[in-house]
């Protein structure tokens, strides 16, 4: 149901059934609003500097600045796109397939101000699925913006070291409007058709991670492999950067997942606990599998495993108990190791920093296991006293959500890339790639 982090079931759990039917704005809860302001800042920190450092530390020295600035530039671009049209397309009522432009340029976002004080708003106002909120719409919109920022930034890990900066900028704009906003509307809007199927996604397994991972895989295939891969030294420039970045991602993820409860409540507390446990389990699982296979546990492997656990728990964070979170993390750590090593080589694609290997694969694992391990009382309401319960029917609903996300993302990402390749070109020249993007794209370098 909710934008980048709350399903219809998740929102329902926050309010009594009588409130769900009302269209009148609820009073602002200062505790909820304070937590959401903190969560928003934490999620923004995941992109800058978290993801920027995580990716920047894993590329070669000649491409470090270019990789860092990709996340920074996308943060700027995506924020404006979200304000102009993205938020409206994702969260206005519109149709079950896409919102309308009634909130374009944030039209009406200040409508609830009286004497300098804002009041809460109702998501999906005027529909049967309307959900009164306890936070201002400006806070909700900003929280969703941080998800729209990090999702295209995650894709950069797949095409690192070879996409033109200008093409990346245009791709980000088009992808947010054509791929991200519709899928966010399907899954998180009260009127979205995927939410109507009964599929749940607490904090972005489909909308963020499967979406970005699959888009990254398409980019890797369309752009082709980096020149010199398999013969040149592709060792990371500075794993210290990557470890710092992964640490910032880990801390920021509490805003990502616990913030998706949209309030300072028990469900946020459970989501924070499950997030920590899944991350820890993912790191241990990757470390053990790598240790057994290569004889040495690597720093890059351990941090990758933690991120895999964080990715996989994202859709499940508000639906599973701590034991289920450990199971999800252990499976994700082991399977994502396989995806980032054996599968990548077997299928012959160059997913530079394992955007698909970790985010795509981990997102699929988490979304499906939510349908198996969901504990009903966590999401139970007066209207739905059983809540979301792990079952075959729930697993099938989750699988359907995963499949439609993959299909739409593959088709539309491919179309966008092919159009851009024809109009402005996607890839830097062989000479530019050899010299490095820091110098050729930005005129700067690390000494």
Buried (B, 14 or more C-beta within 10 A) or exposed (E): BBBBBBBBBBBBBBBEEEBBEBEEBBEBBEEBBEBBBBBBBBBBBBBBBBBBBBBBBBBBBBBBBBBBBBBBBBBEBBBEBBBBBBBBBBBBBBEBEBBEEEBBEBEBBEEBEEEEEBBBBBBBBEBEBBBBBBBBBBBBBBBBBBBBBBBBBBBBBBBBBBBBBEBBBBBBBBBBBBBBBBBBBBBBBBBBBBBEBBBBBBBBBBBBBBBBBBBBBBBBBBBBBBBEEEEEEBEBBBBEBBBBBBBBBBEBBBBBBBBBBBBBBEBBEBBBBBBBBBBBBBBBBBBBBBBEEEEEBBEBBBBBBBBBBBBBBBBBBBBBBEEBBBBBBBBBBBBBBBBBBEBBEEEEBBBBBBBBBBBBBBBBBBBBBBBBBBBBEBBBBEEBEEBBBBEEEBBBBBBBBBEBBBEBBBEBBBBBBEEBBEEEEBBBEEEBBEBBBBBBBEEEBEE
